[in-house]
């Protein structure tokens, strides 16, 4: 058996800080969305993914893949969003077997209303702490890591054509 590849001191420092970000950032974004919209960050993310899809709809399997979610977790979240009138679910017309989730007009309006607070939280928790150069580095680092974790680009589909930030959709 070969010797494990241990982290260097510099890698250990970087890893512990990154692990702390993984813990603290989702909790902070969740808290903001819970306070402002009584939604989890995961539910907001699902709405954002639907807002960027053609006709604001995706097969549940595609939405689960894009949100890195189990079908069960996504189904429960979509059910709660259906109860609020934000999403409707129906059988796929192509094969009648799969389920499709579609963002309703009410859901789109709610997302547009939630987006400014969420984007402000992302700005405050992430980008206000970084220089322009660091933002470019973060983009490059994230691209490199995602190349290993998500080589097919499932979690980061191409951005919508209108990425001006005014649509309210998108994962700010």
Residue pairs with C-beta under 8 A, 6 or more apart in sequence:
7 15
25 125
25 126
26 41
28 121
28 125
29 41
29 118
29 121
29 122
29 125
30 40
30 41
32 117
32 118
32 121
33 39
33 40
33 41
33 43
33 44
33 114
33 117
33 118
33 121
34 40
36 114
36 117
36 118
37 44
37 110
37 113
37 114
37 117
39 47
39 114
40 77
42 67
42 69
42 73
42 77
43 77
43 80
43 81
44 111
44 114
44 118
44 171
45 67
45 171
46 63
46 67
46 74
46 77
46 78
46 81
46 87
46 101
47 81
47 86
47 87
47 103
47 107
47 110
47 111
47 169
48 111
48 169
48 170
48 171
49 58
49 63
49 66
49 67
49 171
50 56
50 57
50 58
50 63
50 87
50 101
50 102
50 103
50 107
51 103
51 108
51 111
51 167
51 168
51 169
51 170
52 157
52 159
52 160
52 169
52 170
55 102
56 102
56 103
56 108
57 100
57 101
57 102
57 103
58 66
58 100
58 101
59 92
59 98
59 99
59 100
59 101
60 71
60 74
60 75
60 78
60 89
60 98
60 99
60 100
60 101
61 71
61 98
63 69
63 74
63 78
63 101
64 70
64 71
64 74
65 154
65 155
66 154
66 155
66 157
67 74
67 155
68 154
68 155
69 77
78 87
78 89
78 101
81 87
81 107
82 88
82 89
84 107
84 110
85 104
85 106
85 107
86 103
86 104
86 106
86 107
86 110
86 111
87 101
87 102
87 103
87 104
87 107
88 101
88 102
88 104
89 99
89 100
89 101
89 102
90 99
90 100
90 102
91 97
91 98
91 99
91 100
92 98
92 99
92 100
103 111
108 168
108 169
111 168
111 169
112 167
112 168
112 169
113 168
114 168
115 168
115 169
115 170
115 172
118 172
119 165
119 172
122 172
127 135
130 138
146 153
146 155
146 156
150 156
159 170
160 167
160 169
160 170
163 170
165 172
